[in-house]
């Protein structure tokens, strides 16, 4: 049986190395206020799921619980944003800039498009989702506006 392909990523200083199964290619941009404050611009990430995901240097990973349903990971050494994780499912979105190979990435989705400020725009044709559409997918029922 052939070995499954693996994709690697790391933070700026290399203290955290992440390996995911498969060869993820689809990139999404999040325009929510939290992502823009977290990284200074839209959060551009790749959905990698939850299994198997290995983190080398886990002692260097800090986690910030940014909402009732999600948390964000960062390197405690260099400050690189590492991931957005949905707490209940364990699904991870890794920031696209972490990946060693990015040439085949394709931006397919933009979320919180209703919060995107007017000073930038992507030329890519993407699926666009509003904040309420995202809340309906991820937030517990009690938190939906």
Residue frames as a rotation matrix with the C-alpha (Angstrom) as fourth column:
UNK 1
0.586 0.810 0.000 0.00
0.810 -0.586 0.000 0.00
0.000 0.000 -1.000 0.00
UNK 2
-0.156 -0.685 0.712 1.53
0.588 -0.644 -0.490 3.37
0.794 0.342 0.503 -0.97
UNK 3
-0.502 -0.109 -0.858 2.28
0.818 -0.381 -0.430 5.84
-0.280 -0.918 0.281 1.81
UNK 4
0.625 0.774 0.102 -0.13
0.778 -0.606 -0.164 8.79
-0.065 0.182 -0.981 2.00
UNK 5
-0.063 -0.644 0.762 1.33
0.566 -0.652 -0.504 12.09
0.822 0.399 0.406 0.90
UNK 6
0.259 0.026 -0.966 2.36
0.913 -0.332 0.236 14.56
-0.314 -0.943 -0.109 3.57
UNK 7
0.368 -0.114 0.923 2.57
0.407 -0.872 -0.271 18.34
0.836 0.475 -0.274 3.49
UNK 8
-0.087 -0.514 -0.854 4.81
0.996 -0.029 -0.084 20.35
0.018 -0.857 0.514 5.78
UNK 9
0.540 0.251 0.803 4.60
0.213 -0.964 0.158 23.82
0.814 0.086 -0.574 7.26
UNK 10
-0.104 -0.565 -0.819 6.54
0.983 0.070 -0.172 25.79
0.155 -0.822 0.548 9.85
UNK 11
0.824 0.335 -0.457 6.60
0.463 -0.863 0.203 29.09
-0.326 -0.378 -0.866 11.69
UNK 12
0.878 -0.465 0.115 9.06
-0.307 -0.730 -0.611 31.89
0.367 0.501 -0.784 10.93
UNK 13
0.190 -0.865 0.465 11.73
-0.980 -0.139 0.142 30.72
-0.058 -0.483 -0.874 13.39
UNK 14
-0.132 -0.207 -0.969 11.22
-0.505 0.856 -0.114 26.98
0.853 0.474 -0.218 12.81
UNK 15
-0.802 -0.157 0.576 10.41
-0.596 0.261 -0.759 26.21
-0.031 -0.952 -0.303 16.46
UNK 16
-0.024 0.856 0.517 7.04
-0.331 0.481 -0.812 24.78
-0.943 -0.191 0.272 15.34
UNK 17
-0.842 -0.179 -0.509 6.79
-0.540 0.279 0.794 22.33
0.000 0.943 -0.332 12.45
UNK 18
0.006 0.932 0.363 3.45
-0.577 0.299 -0.760 20.96
-0.817 -0.205 0.539 11.29
UNK 19
-0.962 -0.207 -0.180 2.83
-0.268 0.575 0.773 17.94
-0.057 0.791 -0.609 9.09
UNK 20
-0.013 0.995 0.101 -0.58
-0.702 0.063 -0.710 17.18
-0.712 -0.080 0.697 7.58
UNK 21
-0.402 -0.015 0.916 -1.76
0.424 0.883 0.200 14.24
-0.812 0.469 -0.349 5.55
UNK 22
0.493 0.632 0.598 -2.58
0.791 -0.040 -0.610 14.83
-0.362 0.774 -0.520 1.94
UNK 23
-0.683 -0.669 0.294 -1.86
0.723 -0.562 0.402 17.75
-0.103 0.487 0.867 -0.28
UNK 24
0.246 0.870 -0.428 -4.28
0.735 -0.455 -0.502 20.57
-0.632 -0.191 -0.751 0.59
UNK 25
-0.613 -0.451 0.649 -4.64
0.787 -0.422 0.450 23.18
0.071 0.787 0.613 -2.16
UNK 26
0.163 0.800 0.578 -7.75
0.642 -0.531 0.554 25.25
0.750 0.281 -0.599 -1.41
UNK 27
-0.823 -0.474 -0.312 -7.15
0.561 -0.591 -0.580 28.56
0.090 -0.653 0.752 0.31
UNK 28
0.325 0.934 0.149 -9.77
0.827 -0.358 0.433 30.74
0.458 -0.018 -0.889 1.92
UNK 29
-0.754 -0.490 0.437 -9.64
0.245 -0.828 -0.505 34.35
0.610 -0.273 0.744 3.07
UNK 30
0.133 0.765 -0.630 -11.44
0.978 0.003 0.210 35.51
0.163 -0.644 -0.748 6.20
UNK 31
-0.376 -0.198 0.905 -12.26
0.319 -0.945 -0.074 39.21
0.870 0.261 0.419 6.43
UNK 32
0.621 0.675 -0.399 -13.69
0.603 -0.085 0.793 39.21
0.501 -0.733 -0.460 9.97
UNK 33
0.711 -0.293 0.640 -12.53
-0.465 -0.878 0.114 41.84
0.528 -0.379 -0.760 12.41
UNK 34
0.786 -0.417 0.456 -10.77
-0.282 0.414 0.866 39.26
-0.550 -0.809 0.208 14.61
UNK 35
0.562 -0.599 0.570 -8.69
0.783 0.608 -0.133 37.85
-0.267 0.521 0.811 11.74
UNK 36
0.539 -0.344 0.769 -7.72
0.370 -0.723 -0.583 41.33
0.757 0.599 -0.263 10.60
UNK 37
0.716 -0.286 0.637 -6.66
-0.656 -0.587 0.473 42.31
0.239 -0.757 -0.608 14.12
UNK 38
0.808 -0.386 0.446 -4.89
0.048 0.796 0.603 38.96
-0.588 -0.466 0.662 14.63
UNK 39
0.174 -0.775 0.607 -2.72
0.831 0.447 0.332 39.28
-0.529 0.447 0.722 11.52
UNK 40
-0.416 -0.370 -0.831 -2.96
0.034 -0.919 0.392 42.84
-0.909 0.135 0.395 10.25
UNK 41
-0.594 0.298 -0.747 -5.03
-0.804 -0.202 0.559 41.83
0.016 0.933 0.360 7.21
UNK 42
0.503 0.835 -0.224 -7.38
-0.824 0.541 0.166 39.08
0.260 0.101 0.960 6.11
UNK 43
-0.036 -0.440 0.897 -6.70
-0.578 0.742 0.341 35.64
-0.816 -0.506 -0.281 7.52
UNK 44
0.323 0.065 -0.944 -5.56
-0.905 0.313 -0.288 33.53
0.277 0.948 0.160 4.57
UNK 45
-0.298 -0.333 0.895 -5.69
-0.753 0.658 -0.006 29.88
-0.587 -0.675 -0.447 5.49
UNK 46
-0.454 0.060 -0.889 -5.90
-0.621 0.694 0.364 26.32
0.639 0.717 -0.278 4.22
UNK 47
0.492 0.661 0.567 -8.43
-0.869 0.418 0.266 23.86
-0.062 -0.623 0.779 5.64
UNK 48
-0.465 -0.729 -0.502 -6.54
-0.703 0.649 -0.290 20.74
0.537 0.218 -0.815 6.71
UNK 49
0.412 0.702 -0.581 -9.11
-0.136 0.677 0.723 18.97
0.901 -0.219 0.374 8.90
UNK 50
0.604 -0.123 0.787 -8.09
-0.795 -0.154 0.587 17.28
0.049 -0.980 -0.191 12.13
UNK 51
0.415 -0.436 0.799 -6.52
-0.215 0.806 0.552 13.87
-0.884 -0.401 0.240 11.46
UNK 52
0.481 -0.557 -0.677 -3.72
0.864 0.172 0.473 13.23
-0.147 -0.813 0.564 11.14
UNK 53
0.669 -0.329 0.666 -2.05
-0.090 -0.926 -0.366 16.48
0.738 0.185 -0.649 12.02
UNK 54
0.467 -0.575 -0.671 1.25
0.879 0.382 0.285 16.41
0.092 -0.723 0.684 13.88
UNK 55
0.842 -0.229 0.488 2.93
-0.228 -0.972 -0.064 19.34
0.489 -0.057 -0.871 15.56
UNK 56
0.228 -0.863 -0.450 6.63
0.881 0.380 -0.282 19.19
0.414 -0.332 0.847 16.35
UNK 57
-0.825 -0.522 0.219 7.65
0.355 -0.778 -0.519 21.75
0.441 -0.350 0.826 18.97
UNK 58
0.107 0.994 0.002 4.25
0.563 -0.062 0.824 21.79
0.820 -0.087 -0.566 20.63
UNK 59
0.073 -0.159 -0.985 5.79
0.964 -0.242 0.111 23.38
-0.256 -0.957 0.136 23.76
UNK 60
-0.862 -0.463 -0.205 6.31
0.379 -0.859 0.345 26.48
-0.336 0.219 0.916 21.61
UNK 61
-0.538 0.747 0.390 2.61
0.400 -0.181 0.898 26.74
0.742 0.639 -0.201 20.68
UNK 62
-0.908 0.384 -0.170 0.43
-0.038 -0.479 -0.877 29.24
-0.418 -0.789 0.450 22.53
UNK 63
-0.544 0.803 0.242 -3.34
0.716 0.294 0.634 29.06
0.438 0.518 -0.735 22.20
UNK 64
-0.940 0.325 -0.103 -5.80
-0.240 -0.846 -0.477 31.93
-0.242 -0.424 0.873 22.53
UNK 65
-0.450 0.868 0.209 -9.52
0.847 0.489 -0.209 31.13
-0.284 0.083 -0.955 22.90
UNK 66
-0.998 -0.062 -0.009 -10.94
0.054 -0.919 0.390 33.83
-0.033 0.388 0.921 20.61
UNK 67
-0.295 0.955 0.026 -14.61
-0.819 -0.267 0.509 32.80
0.493 0.129 0.861 20.80
UNK 68
0.170 0.459 0.872 -16.88
-0.846 0.522 -0.110 30.23
-0.506 -0.719 0.477 22.40
UNK 69
0.888 0.305 0.343 -16.29
-0.107 0.864 -0.492 27.83
-0.446 0.401 0.800 19.52
UNK 70
0.765 -0.624 0.160 -12.77
0.372 0.225 -0.901 28.54
0.526 0.748 0.404 18.25
UNK 71
0.692 -0.649 -0.314 -9.18
0.116 -0.330 0.937 29.14
-0.712 -0.685 -0.154 19.26
UNK 72
0.877 -0.474 -0.074 -6.09
-0.251 -0.323 -0.912 30.48
0.409 0.819 -0.403 17.53
UNK 73
0.715 -0.693 -0.092 -2.59
0.584 0.520 0.624 29.10
-0.385 -0.500 0.776 17.81
UNK 74
0.848 -0.518 0.113 0.68
-0.370 -0.730 -0.574 31.01
0.380 0.445 -0.811 17.57
UNK 75
0.256 -0.860 -0.440 4.39
0.624 0.495 -0.605 30.38
0.738 -0.120 0.664 18.03
UNK 76
0.918 0.092 -0.385 5.47
0.383 -0.457 0.803 31.60
-0.102 -0.885 -0.455 21.47
UNK 77
0.018 -0.992 -0.122 9.00
0.773 -0.063 0.631 32.17
-0.634 -0.106 0.766 20.16
UNK 78
-0.863 -0.441 0.246 8.53
0.483 -0.576 0.659 34.23
-0.149 0.688 0.710 16.98
UNK 79
-0.525 0.727 -0.442 4.82
-0.230 -0.621 -0.749 35.14
-0.819 -0.292 0.494 17.17
UNK 80
-0.908 0.181 -0.378 3.81
-0.360 0.128 0.924 33.52
0.216 0.975 -0.051 13.86
UNK 81
0.041 0.971 0.236 0.09
-0.908 0.135 -0.398 32.84
-0.418 -0.198 0.887 13.52
UNK 82
-0.871 -0.442 0.215 -0.22
-0.359 0.871 0.337 29.06
-0.336 0.216 -0.917 13.12
UNK 83
-0.791 0.606 -0.079 -3.84
0.441 0.655 0.613 27.98
0.424 0.451 -0.786 13.07
UNK 84
-0.399 0.837 0.375 -7.49
-0.909 -0.414 -0.044 28.61
0.119 -0.359 0.926 13.66
UNK 85
-0.933 0.045 -0.358 -9.12
0.067 0.997 -0.050 25.57
0.355 -0.070 -0.932 15.32
UNK 86
0.026 0.985 0.173 -12.83
-0.643 -0.116 0.757 24.81
0.766 -0.131 0.630 15.76
UNK 87
-0.522 -0.338 0.783 -12.96
-0.853 0.233 -0.467 23.51
-0.024 -0.912 -0.410 19.34
UNK 88
0.293 0.758 0.582 -15.89
-0.728 0.572 -0.378 21.09
-0.620 -0.313 0.720 19.05
UNK 89
0.981 0.155 -0.116 -14.73
-0.191 0.676 -0.712 19.31
-0.032 0.721 0.692 15.88
UNK 90
0.355 -0.927 0.123 -10.96
0.224 0.212 0.951 19.83
-0.908 -0.310 0.283 16.17
UNK 91
0.639 -0.082 0.765 -10.85
0.768 0.016 -0.640 21.03
0.040 0.997 0.073 12.55
UNK 92
0.009 -0.756 -0.655 -7.78
0.465 -0.577 0.672 23.14
-0.885 -0.311 0.346 11.76
UNK 93
0.918 0.036 0.394 -7.20
0.360 -0.491 -0.793 25.94
0.165 0.870 -0.464 9.30
UNK 94
0.148 -0.944 -0.295 -3.45
0.792 -0.065 0.607 26.56
-0.592 -0.323 0.738 8.89
UNK 95
0.563 0.000 -0.827 -2.24
-0.248 -0.954 -0.169 29.94
-0.789 0.300 -0.537 7.70
UNK 96
0.979 -0.024 0.203 -1.20
0.196 0.402 -0.894 29.58
-0.060 0.915 0.399 4.07
UNK 97
0.621 -0.777 0.102 2.14
-0.618 -0.566 -0.546 31.35
0.482 0.276 -0.832 4.47
UNK 98
0.329 -0.475 0.816 3.39
-0.758 0.382 0.528 28.58
-0.563 -0.793 -0.234 6.78
UNK 99
0.855 0.127 0.504 3.46
0.090 0.919 -0.384 25.92
-0.512 0.374 0.774 4.05
UNK 100
-0.164 -0.984 0.068 6.77
0.099 0.052 0.994 24.95
-0.981 0.170 0.089 2.48
UNK 101
-0.883 -0.046 0.468 5.12
0.462 0.103 0.881 24.56
-0.089 0.994 -0.070 -0.94
UNK 102
-0.245 0.809 -0.534 2.51
0.157 -0.510 -0.846 27.14
-0.957 -0.291 -0.002 -2.01
UNK 103
-0.875 -0.244 -0.419 2.77
-0.315 -0.371 0.874 27.21
-0.368 0.896 0.247 -5.80
UNK 104
-0.818 0.568 -0.091 -0.34
0.287 0.540 0.791 25.06
0.499 0.621 -0.605 -6.39
UNK 105
-0.618 0.617 -0.487 -2.60
0.512 -0.155 -0.845 26.87
-0.597 -0.771 -0.220 -3.91
UNK 106
-0.654 0.516 0.553 -5.85
0.376 -0.413 0.829 28.30
0.657 0.750 0.076 -5.25
UNK 107
-0.912 0.408 -0.025 -8.04
-0.205 -0.510 -0.835 30.80
-0.354 -0.757 0.550 -3.40
UNK 108
-0.753 0.658 -0.028 -11.55
0.419 0.511 0.751 29.36
0.508 0.553 -0.660 -3.56
UNK 109
0.270 0.889 -0.369 -13.49
0.838 -0.028 0.546 30.99
0.475 -0.456 -0.752 -0.72
UNK 110
-0.768 -0.361 0.529 -13.88
0.006 -0.830 -0.558 34.30
0.640 -0.425 0.640 1.09
UNK 111
-0.002 0.759 -0.651 -15.78
0.876 0.316 0.365 34.46
0.483 -0.569 -0.665 4.37
UNK 112
0.141 0.230 -0.963 -17.17
0.726 -0.685 -0.057 37.37
-0.673 -0.691 -0.264 6.35
UNK 113
-0.469 -0.288 0.835 -17.26
0.856 -0.383 0.348 39.18
0.219 0.878 0.426 3.03
UNK 114
0.514 0.764 0.390 -19.74
0.575 -0.644 0.504 41.60
0.636 -0.035 -0.771 4.61
UNK 115
0.833 -0.286 -0.474 -16.98
0.319 -0.453 0.833 42.77
-0.452 -0.845 -0.286 7.01
UNK 116
0.035 -0.871 0.490 -14.30
0.993 0.083 0.078 43.28
-0.108 0.484 0.868 4.34
UNK 117
0.145 -0.030 -0.989 -13.02
0.206 -0.977 0.059 46.85
-0.968 -0.212 -0.135 4.37
UNK 118
0.914 0.402 0.052 -12.99
0.151 -0.217 -0.964 48.76
-0.377 0.889 -0.259 1.11
UNK 119
0.485 -0.774 -0.407 -9.24
-0.738 -0.612 0.286 49.31
-0.470 0.162 -0.868 0.85
UNK 120
-0.711 -0.703 -0.001 -8.45
-0.568 0.573 0.590 45.91
-0.415 0.420 -0.807 -0.70
UNK 121
0.566 0.824 -0.019 -10.04
-0.687 0.459 -0.563 43.37
-0.456 0.332 0.826 -3.05
UNK 122
-0.408 -0.640 0.651 -8.95
-0.109 0.742 0.661 40.02
-0.906 0.199 -0.373 -4.44
UNK 123
-0.378 0.197 -0.905 -9.24
-0.911 -0.253 0.325 39.41
-0.165 0.947 0.275 -8.18
UNK 124
-0.997 -0.073 -0.025 -9.94
-0.076 0.986 0.149 35.68
0.014 0.150 -0.989 -7.77
UNK 125
-0.080 0.984 -0.156 -13.40
-0.666 0.064 0.743 34.33
0.742 0.164 0.651 -8.52
UNK 126
-0.955 -0.282 -0.094 -14.43
-0.101 0.605 -0.790 32.76
0.279 -0.745 -0.606 -5.20
UNK 127
0.052 0.922 -0.384 -17.38
0.657 0.258 0.709 31.49
0.752 -0.289 -0.592 -3.25
UNK 128
-0.726 -0.256 0.638 -18.31
-0.195 -0.813 -0.548 34.35
0.660 -0.522 0.540 -0.91
UNK 129
0.013 0.709 -0.705 -20.04
0.760 0.451 0.468 33.88
0.650 -0.542 -0.532 2.45
UNK 130
0.147 0.149 0.978 -21.32
-0.348 -0.918 0.192 36.47
0.926 -0.368 -0.083 4.93
UNK 131
-0.766 -0.412 0.493 -20.85
-0.557 0.043 -0.829 36.47
0.320 -0.910 -0.262 8.68
UNK 132
0.011 0.839 0.544 -24.39
-0.923 0.218 -0.318 35.21
-0.386 -0.499 0.776 9.38
UNK 133
0.683 0.188 -0.706 -23.81
-0.555 0.763 -0.333 32.31
0.476 0.619 0.625 6.96
UNK 134
-0.315 -0.880 -0.356 -20.61
-0.227 0.434 -0.872 31.37
0.922 -0.194 -0.336 8.81
UNK 135
-0.628 0.152 0.763 -22.28
-0.777 -0.080 -0.624 31.68
-0.034 -0.985 0.168 12.24
UNK 136
0.475 0.880 -0.015 -24.99
-0.875 0.471 -0.108 29.31
-0.088 0.065 0.994 11.03
UNK 137
0.494 -0.361 -0.791 -22.29
-0.272 0.800 -0.535 26.75
0.826 0.480 0.297 10.13
UNK 138
-0.280 -0.864 -0.419 -20.00
0.223 0.367 -0.903 26.96
0.934 -0.346 0.089 13.17
UNK 139
-0.727 -0.055 0.684 -21.47
-0.553 -0.544 -0.631 28.82
0.407 -0.837 0.365 16.14
UNK 140
-0.841 0.506 -0.192 -23.59
0.523 0.668 -0.530 27.10
-0.139 -0.546 -0.826 18.76
UNK 141
-0.178 0.880 0.440 -27.26
0.793 -0.136 0.594 27.87
0.583 0.455 -0.673 18.23
UNK 142
0.480 0.419 -0.770 -27.42
0.843 -0.462 0.274 30.11
-0.241 -0.781 -0.576 21.28
UNK 143
-0.254 -0.707 -0.660 -24.80
0.447 -0.691 0.568 32.48
-0.858 -0.151 0.492 19.85
UNK 144
-0.505 0.052 0.862 -26.33
0.853 -0.119 0.507 33.13
0.129 0.992 0.016 16.47
UNK 145
-0.960 0.125 -0.251 -27.45
-0.069 -0.973 -0.220 36.74
-0.272 -0.194 0.942 16.00
